[in-house]
Amino acid sequence: MTTIGIVRHGITEWNLLGIAQGSSNIPLNKTGKEQALALSDRLAVEEEWDLIIASDLERARETAEIIGAKLGLPISHFDTRLREMNGGEIEGTTEEERLEKWGADWRSLDLGMETREAVAERATAALQDIVKDFPGKRVLVVSHGGLIGLTLKSLMPEQFKKTLLDNTSITILKNLEGAWQCPLYNCTRHLEGKVFAQ
């Protein structure tokens, strides 16, 4: 059985401001780095992991590097298939700005956004490759909220009608002979009771 721990990156300034990030290369803010450290502290005592694979976008890369440093784990590689959904023209805008610029039906316009189906397809392919390349291993994957949610809906549509992933949440997926299970979803126990810098 291969176990994949999927982590959403730590928080960024754009997350706080409600700005669509997509494939924009936005770094973690101070709180995001502290969140990643809190998760790495938890992972260091709870269970052992074999390697880390991450999206190459800066916020995921930084999160992975913080975790890897704490666990003494190398980052196996950065996989562009784990990038967040490309937001096209909406990247760098807030919902208010989108309404002002394109109107209430902006989601129905062709603004160069990647389709949900395309995101789920490339992310699922990346996870299938992990199962094939690292059988029986425990692999941490650091990625993005939108991508993780779309992947869960694709792999287990009956279990995941709707998803919402918090920053530095961990979701556990297990693959046994091609069948997927999710025994832990969007867990942020490592953030409880903590006060982070603003």
C-alpha positions as CSV (number, residue, x, y, z in Angstrom):
1,M,0.0,0.0,0.0
2,T,1.3,3.5,-0.9
3,T,0.4,6.3,1.4
4,I,0.3,9.9,0.1
5,G,0.0,12.8,2.5
6,I,-1.3,15.8,0.5
7,V,-0.4,19.2,2.1
8,R,-1.8,22.5,1.1
9,H,0.9,25.2,1.2
10,G,1.0,27.8,4.0
11,I,-0.9,31.1,3.8
12,T,0.2,34.0,1.6
13,E,-0.6,37.7,1.5
14,W,-2.8,37.1,-1.6
15,N,-4.7,34.4,0.4
16,L,-5.4,37.0,3.1
17,L,-6.5,39.7,0.6
18,G,-8.7,37.3,-1.4
19,I,-6.7,37.7,-4.6
20,A,-6.8,34.8,-7.1
21,Q,-3.3,33.3,-7.2
22,G,-3.6,30.4,-9.7
23,S,-0.2,29.8,-11.3
24,S,1.2,33.1,-10.1
25,N,4.5,32.7,-8.2
26,I,3.5,34.1,-4.7
27,P,5.7,33.5,-1.7
28,L,4.5,32.5,1.8
29,N,4.1,35.3,4.3
30,K,5.5,35.1,7.9
31,T,2.4,33.3,9.1
32,G,2.6,30.8,6.3
33,K,6.1,30.0,7.2
34,E,5.1,29.5,10.9
35,Q,2.2,27.3,9.8
36,A,4.6,25.1,7.8
37,L,6.9,24.8,10.8
38,A,3.9,23.8,13.0
39,L,3.0,21.1,10.5
40,S,6.6,19.9,10.3
41,D,6.8,19.6,14.1
42,R,3.6,17.5,14.0
43,L,4.9,15.3,11.2
44,A,8.3,14.8,13.0
45,V,6.6,13.1,16.0
46,E,3.5,11.4,14.5
47,E,4.7,9.2,11.7
48,E,7.6,8.6,9.3
49,W,7.7,9.7,5.7
50,D,10.0,8.6,3.0
51,L,10.2,11.5,0.6
52,I,8.6,14.8,-0.5
53,I,7.3,15.9,-3.9
54,A,6.0,19.4,-4.4
55,S,4.5,21.9,-6.9
56,D,7.3,24.1,-8.2
57,L,5.4,27.3,-7.3
58,E,7.2,29.3,-4.6
59,R,4.5,29.0,-1.9
60,A,4.4,25.2,-2.2
61,R,8.2,24.9,-2.7
62,E,8.8,27.0,0.5
63,T,6.3,24.9,2.5
64,A,8.0,21.7,1.3
65,E,11.5,23.0,2.1
66,I,10.5,23.9,5.7
67,I,9.0,20.5,6.2
68,G,11.9,18.7,4.6
69,A,14.5,20.6,6.7
70,K,12.7,19.6,9.9
71,L,12.2,15.9,8.9
72,G,15.6,15.6,7.4
73,L,14.0,14.5,4.1
74,P,15.1,15.5,0.6
75,I,12.6,16.9,-1.8
76,S,12.6,14.2,-4.5
77,H,11.5,16.6,-7.2
78,F,9.2,19.4,-8.1
79,D,6.3,18.4,-10.4
80,T,4.6,21.1,-12.5
81,R,1.5,18.9,-12.7
82,L,0.9,19.7,-9.0
83,R,0.6,23.5,-9.7
84,E,-2.6,25.3,-8.9
85,M,-5.2,25.7,-11.6
86,N,-4.1,28.4,-14.1
87,G,-6.5,31.3,-13.5
88,G,-5.8,33.1,-16.8
89,E,-6.9,36.7,-16.7
90,I,-8.4,36.5,-13.2
91,E,-5.0,36.0,-11.5
92,G,-4.1,39.0,-9.4
93,T,-7.7,40.1,-9.0
94,T,-10.2,40.0,-6.1
95,E,-13.9,38.9,-6.5
96,E,-14.9,42.6,-6.3
97,E,-12.5,43.5,-9.1
98,R,-13.8,40.6,-11.3
99,L,-17.4,41.7,-10.8
100,E,-16.5,45.3,-11.7
101,K,-14.5,44.3,-14.8
102,W,-16.5,41.4,-16.2
103,G,-19.9,41.4,-14.4
104,A,-21.7,38.8,-12.3
105,D,-21.4,36.1,-15.0
106,W,-17.6,36.3,-15.2
107,R,-17.3,32.6,-14.5
108,S,-19.1,31.9,-17.8
109,L,-16.6,34.0,-19.9
110,D,-13.5,32.7,-21.7
111,L,-10.9,34.4,-19.5
112,G,-8.1,31.9,-20.3
113,M,-8.7,29.8,-17.2
114,E,-7.7,26.1,-17.1
115,T,-10.7,23.8,-16.9
116,R,-11.4,21.8,-13.7
117,E,-11.3,18.6,-15.7
118,A,-7.8,19.4,-17.0
119,V,-6.5,20.1,-13.5
120,A,-8.0,16.9,-12.1
121,E,-6.5,14.9,-15.0
122,R,-3.0,16.1,-14.6
123,A,-3.0,15.9,-10.8
124,T,-4.4,12.4,-10.9
125,A,-1.7,11.4,-13.4
126,A,0.9,12.8,-11.0
127,L,-0.5,10.7,-8.1
128,Q,-0.7,7.6,-10.2
129,D,2.9,8.0,-11.1
130,I,3.8,8.3,-7.4
131,V,2.0,5.0,-6.8
132,K,3.9,3.4,-9.7
133,D,7.3,4.9,-8.9
134,F,7.3,4.6,-5.1
135,P,5.2,1.4,-4.3
136,G,4.7,0.9,-0.6
137,K,6.3,4.2,0.3
138,R,4.9,7.1,2.4
139,V,5.1,10.2,0.3
140,L,4.4,13.8,1.2
141,V,3.0,15.9,-1.6
142,V,2.8,19.7,-1.2
143,S,0.4,21.4,-3.5
144,H,-2.6,23.8,-3.7
145,G,-6.1,24.0,-2.3
146,G,-8.0,24.1,-5.7
147,L,-6.0,21.3,-7.2
148,I,-6.3,19.1,-4.1
149,G,-10.0,19.5,-3.9
150,L,-10.5,18.8,-7.6
151,T,-8.3,15.7,-7.3
152,L,-10.3,14.3,-4.4
153,K,-13.6,14.9,-6.3
154,S,-12.1,13.1,-9.3
155,L,-10.7,10.1,-7.3
156,M,-13.6,9.7,-4.9
157,P,-16.7,11.5,-6.2
158,E,-19.1,9.8,-3.8
159,Q,-17.1,10.9,-0.8
160,F,-16.2,14.4,-1.9
161,K,-19.1,16.4,-3.4
162,K,-17.6,19.6,-2.0
163,T,-14.2,20.3,-0.7
164,L,-12.5,23.1,1.3
165,L,-8.8,22.9,2.1
166,D,-7.2,25.0,4.8
167,N,-3.6,26.3,4.6
168,T,-1.1,23.6,5.7
169,S,-3.9,21.0,6.1
170,I,-2.9,17.4,5.6
171,T,-5.1,14.9,3.8
172,I,-4.1,11.3,3.7
173,L,-4.7,9.1,0.7
174,K,-4.0,5.4,0.6
175,N,-3.8,3.4,-2.6
176,L,-4.1,-0.4,-2.3
177,E,-4.1,-2.3,-5.6
178,G,-5.5,0.7,-7.5
179,A,-8.2,1.5,-5.0
180,W,-8.1,4.9,-3.2
181,Q,-9.1,5.6,0.4
182,C,-9.1,8.8,2.4
183,P,-8.8,8.1,6.1
184,L,-7.9,11.7,7.0
185,Y,-9.2,14.9,5.3
186,N,-8.2,18.6,5.8
187,C,-6.6,18.1,9.2
188,T,-5.1,21.2,10.9
189,R,-4.7,19.8,14.4
190,H,-1.2,21.3,14.4
191,L,-2.6,24.8,14.2
192,E,-5.0,24.6,17.2
193,G,-4.3,27.0,20.0
194,K,-1.4,28.7,18.1
195,V,-1.1,32.4,17.6
196,F,0.7,33.4,14.5
197,A,2.3,36.7,13.4
198,Q,0.1,39.0,11.4
